[in-house]
């Protein structure tokens, strides 16, 4: 069966990684949506990306990286005044906090042939592009499935109470939502994660996943109002850069392979699915994240890499 094309919409930028102590900084191509697009391509999906790059040295590096990863950059993605950056400051255990220098807008998009649309992070909240992203999600729904990762960035998004309504609006247009427990804590003043996933499930998505770092993840099925815990996997951690994006790519890849994403008909199958139907995709998501945290930067595993983990 031919795989549907996946269009990811969002920032592609350069991650400036500053190790604990400040010495030996490095630069890697990143951006949460771009990482997801690369992850999907590494897993053999037809992966396309709408971004906002400059015609500068860093922009050239991003374009080369996407080309090498077999990600198709859509027309109009290179009109920014400069290429955005995210500076990741690593603490002693490899966890990252970010400072951003971002420009974001979206040109006219052709959705012909697109079976799934993915977006998230600052792309859905930073104007002037955010309103266009929301309209694109709305336009995609009649023929394609939609996924969303809020991937909250407090230094860019501002007050959580002001951005929450936009994030919830994006969730209402999505079939699959993936977030982290840090996203939940920031958005809802440390409300219990279980309460928040029930709320999100009522907004519209069929599947909600909240990752919890070393504590595993929560998976919520809206139709049955069922929540389960995924047990954590013990892994050697080099850093956590891109781990959530790798999880997202693995989850989408597994759902696409299962025919639960990629068309309006797939949406109906996803709606009727149970946890057993989702299990292979969830295992792939966890495996992708486990592989990524064992390497520096937002590395993306192939199917062969994942087979070596088994």
Secondary structure, 3 states (H helix, E strand, C coil): CCCCEEEEECCCEEEEEECCCCCCCEEEEECHHHHHHHHHHHCCCCEEEECCCECCHHHHHHHHHHHHCCCEECCCCCCECCCCEEEEEECCCCCEEEEEECCCCCCCCCCCCEEEEEEEHHHHCCCCHHHHHHHHHHHHCCCCEEEEECCCCHHHHCCHHHHHHHHHHHHHCCCEEEEEHHHHHHHCCCCCHHHHHHHHHHHCCCEEEEECHHHCEEEEECCCCEEEEECCCCCCCCCCCCHHHHHHHHHHHHHHHCCCCCCHHHHHHHHHCCHHHHHHHHHHHHHHHHHHHCCCCCCCCCHHHHHHHC
